[in-house]
Amino acid sequence: MKLYTFTTPEIAKHSSYLKIGETNGDVEKHYSAHGAMWGLPSDAIYAIMNSVTVEAAMSVLRQYGKHQDVWKSIGQKIAFHLNARTKGNLRIEFIGFTQEDGILIHSCTNS
């Protein structure tokens, strides 16, 4: 697991926020599962599962035109788990991004 902090000064209403992020090595599993839900063929799932980098997995999703659907689906699942874990007692926001694409999903799009 990798924890990191960052700010998003380009988003004015978040200029005073310190963001804390987490990532782990199971990205290919999440992309594959959500890709399968969106109808990716088995060869695409295989390619994602064998991707060495997030960008390689994203390349497969882009090739099939499913990257936006998959990210929306992942965002909904993130929101579900955050709300379940905090029992609605905390305001939690999230973003999902890649180095190449920038911000792909954030909690404001899942409200």
N, C-alpha and C positions, 0 to 999 in steps of 0.2 A: 504494500500500500504506500502511496505517495501523498503526503499532505503539503499544501502550498497556500500562500496568501497572495492576494492581488487586489488592486483597486480598478475601478472603471471610471476614470475622470471624464471620459467622453459621454457618459450618461449623467447629465447635470443633477437629476434628483438623487443619484447615488454617490455624489462626490465625496460625502463624508463617511461612506461605508468602507470597512475593511472586510474583504471577502475571504473566506476560507474554503479551499477546495480539496477534493480527494479523488484519486483515481487508483485503479488496481489493474492487474493483468488479465482480467476477464472480459475486456472490452469486446473481443471477438465473439464470445458467447452471447453477449447481449445483442450485438449487431445481427448475429445469425438467427437467434430466436425471434427477434422483432422482424427481421427480413423474411423469415419463413411465414410469419403471420401475414405479411403483405404479399405473399405469393412468389417469393424468389425461387427459382428452380434449384434443384439439388447441386448442380455444378457451381452456382453462385455461392450457396451456403458453404460448400467445400472450400471454395477459394477464400471466403471470409475466415473460416476456421483455421486456415493455414496462413493467414496474413501475419507478417512479422510486426507490422506497424499499424497504428490507427489509420494513417493515411492510405495504406494499401487496402484496408477494409473499406474505407470510404470510397475509394476508387471503384470497387466492385459495386457498391450501392449506387454510385453515380452512373455507372455503365448501364444499369438496369432502370435508372430513373426512379429509384426508391429511397434516396437519401433523405428527402424531406419527410416522407411518410414514416420512415424508421425513426428519425429524430423526434417527430411529434409523438409517436408511440412511446418512445423511451422517456420523453418528458412527462407524459401522463403517468407512467409508472413511477418515476421519481417523485412526482407530486403526491401520488397515492401513499408511497412509503413514508415520506416526510410528514405528511398529515397524520398517518397512523402512529408514527413513533412519538410525535409531540402531542397527540390527542387534541390538536387544534388550540393548544395553550400558548404557542409561540408563533410569531410571524416569521416564516422562513421563505427565502427566495433562492432560486438556483438559476444557473446558466449552464449550458452545454456548448462547448466550442472546440474547434480544431485550429491548429496553427494556420492552415491554408484557408479555411472557410470563415474564420472568425466565429461570432456567436451564431449558433444554429437553433437553439431553443432556450427559452427562459420562462420562469414561472408565470410571468405576466401573460404569456400566450396560452397558458393552461387554465386560466381562471374562468 
